[in-house]
Amino acid sequence: MQSPHRVVIAAFPGVELLNVTGPAEVFSVATRVAGTGRSGYTVRIATAGGEPVATAGGIRLMADLTLDEVHGDVDTLLVSGAVRVDGHEVEPVLDGGTIDWLRRAEPGTHRVASVCSGAHLLAAAGLLDGLSATTHWRTAARLASDHPQVTVDPDPIFIREGRLWTCAGIAAGMDMALAMVTEDHGPGLALATARTMVMYVKRAGGQSQFSVPLTLPADPGDPAGQGDRIDELRRWIGDHLTEDLSAEALAARLHLSVRHFSRLFSRRTATTPAAYVESVRLEAARQLLQDSGHGLPEVAALSGLGSVESLHRSFRRRLGTTPAEYRRRFR
């Protein structure tokens, strides 16, 4: 039998508890489900001095070893994240000691991954330069601003770039860990692990962090109370996907010029009317593919995308997959 796959999770004060324990539990359950005769995982938590650390929720997390005691071959190194919340502002915690240690430890590690805002530490250590990465949607703009050499995509649950993995917020670390189990041991063990944990085994990396209709609008200052009218129109759009939703038609509905309407809409939603309409129609198509047995022509018609060709184009452009593949993964 091969040696167990060695996982080290780096933690520091203020981490989100589930950033650490979520992936750890996936690897632990996978080991138990695999049973004797199959190599599983050993999971160790490392902190700067080997001391317990207080998590964001106040629960103390015990460490197995210090960062400097992480020697030899490490199969998977996970870096958990922490944030500071000040009112509506969310800032990633950049632990200098962990960043310095990452620069030294990374070359000898088979697979390096971050959970949530841990991506900011990987980026600060220079490990994400020239790569695509994701993080929690609330800190994605900060990651892109601080590290322009990193291509930040705030939408996927996780992104893999060779041996570098990044994932979205908190619970997404479990999805990423399950994908790692699939890579290490095949889909059979991953499926059995997911069933044991009552998890979605098919919430793969391409699935969005959140649905389009739940996206919070930007704060525009709401000149002349126009924001309420735009919000009301957005709700109307969601209920009338098969109607004419061109900028001209929507502007006419609010008795505004197309130019003025487009400016107000973009200020309120941080996107154009056309892009928003396509996003909502795509979201409807995704739900139909997941929850119904409709064929692709019916999905295209009911979602307002019109044709199967338009359905394919939207899925390819927005999600990087086909409608059939999306249904196969997520239904």
C-alpha positions in Angstrom: 0.0 0.0 0.0 1.2 3.5 -0.8 2.0 6.0 1.9 -0.9 8.2 2.9 -1.2 11.5 1.0 0.3 14.2 3.3 -1.9 17.3 3.8 -0.7 20.4 5.7 -3.0 23.2 6.5 -1.4 26.5 7.4 -3.4 28.6 9.9 -2.9 31.9 11.8 -5.0 33.9 14.2 -8.4 35.1 12.9 -8.9 32.3 10.3 -12.4 31.2 9.5 -12.9 27.8 11.3 -14.5 26.1 8.3 -11.6 27.2 6.0 -9.5 24.8 8.0 -11.9 22.1 9.3 -14.0 21.8 6.1 -11.2 20.5 3.8 -9.7 18.6 6.7 -13.0 16.7 7.3 -13.3 15.9 3.6 -9.9 14.3 3.6 -10.6 12.5 6.9 -13.9 11.1 5.7 -12.3 10.0 2.4 -9.7 8.1 4.3 -12.3 6.3 6.5 -14.5 5.5 3.5 -11.6 4.1 1.5 -10.9 1.6 4.3 -7.9 -0.5 4.9 -5.7 -1.5 2.0 -6.0 1.9 0.3 -3.9 5.0 1.0 -5.8 7.9 2.4 -4.7 11.2 3.9 -2.9 12.4 6.9 -3.9 16.0 7.8 -1.8 18.2 10.0 -2.4 21.8 11.0 0.6 24.1 11.2 0.9 27.5 12.9 3.8 29.9 13.3 4.9 28.6 16.7 2.8 25.5 16.9 0.5 27.4 19.3 -3.3 27.2 19.3 -4.9 30.0 17.4 -8.3 31.7 17.9 -10.5 31.5 14.8 -12.8 34.4 13.7 -15.7 32.9 15.7 -13.6 32.6 18.8 -13.1 28.9 18.8 -9.5 27.8 19.5 -7.8 25.6 16.9 -5.1 23.3 18.0 -1.9 22.9 15.9 0.1 19.8 15.2 3.4 21.4 14.4 5.1 24.7 13.6 5.5 26.0 10.1 9.2 25.5 10.3 8.6 21.8 11.2 7.0 21.2 7.9 9.7 19.2 6.3 10.0 16.5 3.6 7.5 15.8 0.9 4.1 17.6 1.3 1.5 16.4 -1.2 -1.0 19.2 -0.5 -0.4 22.5 1.2 -3.6 24.4 2.0 -3.5 28.1 3.1 -6.6 29.2 4.9 -7.7 32.8 4.9 -8.9 35.5 7.3 -10.6 38.8 7.0 -11.1 42.0 9.0 -14.6 43.5 8.8 -15.0 47.2 9.4 -18.6 48.3 8.7 -19.2 47.4 5.1 -15.5 47.0 4.3 -13.9 43.6 4.2 -10.1 43.4 4.2 -8.0 40.2 3.8 -5.5 39.6 6.6 -2.0 39.4 5.2 0.0 37.4 7.8 3.7 38.3 7.0 5.1 35.2 8.6 2.9 32.8 6.6 3.7 34.7 3.4 7.5 34.4 4.0 7.1 30.8 4.9 5.1 30.1 1.7 8.0 31.4 -0.5 10.3 28.9 1.2 7.9 25.9 1.4 6.2 26.1 -2.0 8.9 24.6 -4.2 8.9 21.3 -2.4 5.1 20.9 -2.5 3.2 18.8 -5.0 0.0 20.8 -4.8 -0.6 24.3 -3.3 -4.1 25.6 -2.6 -5.8 28.5 -0.9 -9.2 28.6 0.8 -11.2 31.8 0.6 -9.0 34.9 1.2 -5.9 32.7 1.5 -5.5 33.5 -2.2 -4.2 37.0 -1.1 -1.4 35.2 0.8 -0.5 33.1 -2.2 -0.5 36.2 -4.4 1.6 38.2 -1.9 4.1 35.4 -2.0 4.3 35.7 -5.8 2.8 32.2 -6.4 -0.1 33.4 -8.5 1.7 35.6 -11.0 0.6 35.0 -14.5 -2.2 32.7 -13.4 -6.0 32.8 -13.1 -7.3 32.7 -9.5 -10.5 33.1 -7.5 -11.3 34.1 -3.9 -14.4 35.1 -1.9 -16.4 37.5 -4.0 -16.2 40.2 -1.3 -12.4 40.4 -1.6 -12.0 39.6 -5.3 -11.8 43.3 -6.3 -9.1 43.9 -3.7 -7.1 40.9 -5.0 -7.3 42.2 -8.6 -6.3 45.7 -7.5 -3.4 44.6 -5.3 -2.1 42.0 -7.8 -2.7 43.1 -11.4 -0.4 40.3 -12.6 -3.1 37.8 -11.4 -6.2 37.2 -13.5 -8.9 37.3 -10.9 -12.3 35.7 -11.7 -14.7 36.2 -8.8 -17.4 33.8 -10.1 -16.1 30.2 -9.9 -16.2 28.0 -6.8 -12.6 27.0 -7.5 -9.9 27.3 -10.2 -7.1 25.0 -10.9 -4.0 26.2 -12.6 -1.6 23.3 -12.8 -0.6 22.5 -9.2 -2.0 25.8 -7.9 -5.6 25.8 -6.8 -7.7 28.7 -5.4 -11.3 28.6 -4.2 -14.1 30.9 -3.1 -15.3 31.5 0.3 -15.5 29.1 3.3 -17.7 26.1 2.3 -16.1 26.1 -1.2 -13.0 24.7 0.4 -14.9 21.5 0.8 -15.8 21.4 -2.8 -12.2 21.9 -3.8 -11.1 19.2 -1.4 -13.6 16.8 -2.9 -12.2 17.6 -6.4 -8.7 16.8 -5.0 -10.0 13.4 -3.8 -11.3 12.8 -7.3 -7.9 13.6 -8.7 -6.0 11.5 -6.2 -8.3 8.4 -6.0 -10.9 8.7 -8.7 -14.6 9.6 -8.8 -15.8 6.5 -6.9 -14.2 7.5 -3.6 -15.2 11.1 -4.1 -18.8 10.1 -4.7 -18.8 7.8 -1.6 -17.2 10.6 0.5 -19.8 13.1 -0.7 -22.7 10.8 0.1 -21.3 10.2 3.6 -21.0 13.9 4.2 -24.3 14.7 2.5 -22.5 17.0 0.0 -23.1 17.8 -3.6 -20.5 15.8 -5.4 -21.1 17.7 -8.7 -20.7 21.3 -7.5 -17.6 21.5 -9.8 -15.4 24.5 -10.2 -17.2 26.1 -13.0 -20.4 26.6 -11.0 -21.0 30.2 -10.0 -20.5 31.4 -6.4 -23.9 32.9 -6.4 -26.9 33.3 -8.7 -27.4 36.3 -10.9 -30.7 37.5 -9.4 -29.0 37.6 -6.0 -26.2 39.9 -7.1 -26.2 43.0 -5.0 -26.5 46.3 -7.0 -23.7 48.8 -6.9 -24.3 51.9 -4.7 -24.9 54.7 -7.2 -26.0 57.5 -4.8 -29.4 56.9 -6.3 -29.9 60.3 -8.0 -33.5 61.4 -8.0 -34.7 58.1 -6.6 -34.2 56.4 -9.9 -32.7 53.3 -8.2 -36.1 52.1 -7.1 -37.4 52.2 -10.7 -34.4 50.3 -11.9 -34.8 47.6 -9.2 -38.5 47.3 -10.1 -37.5 46.9 -13.7 -35.0 44.2 -12.8 -37.8 42.2 -11.0 -40.0 42.7 -14.1 -37.3 41.4 -16.3 -37.0 38.2 -14.3 -40.7 37.5 -14.9 -40.8 38.4 -18.6 -37.7 36.7 -20.0 -39.4 35.8 -23.3 -40.4 39.3 -24.2 -38.4 42.0 -26.0 -35.8 43.1 -23.5 -33.6 45.2 -25.7 -32.3 48.5 -24.3 -34.8 50.3 -26.5 -37.7 48.4 -25.2 -36.7 48.7 -21.5 -36.0 52.4 -21.9 -39.4 52.9 -23.4 -41.0 51.1 -20.5 -39.5 53.7 -18.1 -40.2 56.5 -20.5 -36.6 57.4 -20.8 -34.2 57.9 -23.6 -32.0 54.9 -24.4 -28.8 56.8 -23.5 -30.2 58.1 -20.2 -31.7 54.7 -19.3 -28.4 52.8 -20.1 -26.5 55.3 -17.9 -28.9 54.9 -14.9 -29.0 51.1 -15.3 -25.2 50.7 -15.4 -24.8 53.0 -12.4 -27.3 51.0 -10.4 -26.2 47.5 -11.4 -22.5 47.9 -12.5 -23.3 46.3 -15.8 -25.0 47.1 -19.1 -28.7 46.3 -19.8 -27.8 43.8 -22.4 -25.3 42.0 -20.2 -27.7 41.9 -17.3 -30.5 40.5 -19.5 -28.2 37.8 -20.8 -27.1 36.9 -17.3 -30.7 36.6 -16.0 -31.7 34.5 -19.0 -28.6 32.3 -18.6 -29.5 31.8 -14.9 -33.0 30.7 -15.9 -31.5 28.3 -18.4 -29.2 26.9 -15.8 -32.1 26.3 -13.4 -34.1 24.6 -16.2 -31.2 22.3 -17.1 -30.7 21.4 -13.4 -34.4 21.0 -12.4 -36.4 20.0 -15.5 -36.3 17.4 -18.3 -36.8 20.0 -21.0 -34.8 19.6 -24.2 -32.3 22.3 -25.3 -34.8 23.9 -27.7 -37.4 24.3 -24.9 -34.7 25.5 -22.5 -33.6 28.1 -25.0 -37.2 29.3 -25.6 -38.3 29.4 -22.0 -35.2 31.2 -20.8 -35.6 33.9 -23.5 -32.3 33.0 -25.2 -34.3 32.0 -28.3 -32.3 29.4 -30.1 -30.1 26.5 -29.2 -27.2 28.3 -30.9 -27.7 31.3 -28.6 -27.9 29.0 -25.6 -24.6 27.4 -26.6 -22.9 30.8 -27.2 -24.0 32.1 -23.8 -22.8 29.0 -21.9 -19.5 29.0 -23.8 -18.8 32.7 -23.2 -20.1 32.9 -19.6 -19.4 29.5 -18.1 -16.8 27.9 -20.4 -18.9 24.8 -21.0 -21.9 23.5 -23.0 -25.5 23.2 -21.9 -25.3 19.4 -22.2 -22.1 19.2 -20.1 -23.6 21.6 -17.5 -26.7 19.4 -17.2 -24.5 16.3 -16.9 -22.5 17.8 -14.0 -25.2 19.6 -12.0 -28.5 17.9 -12.5 
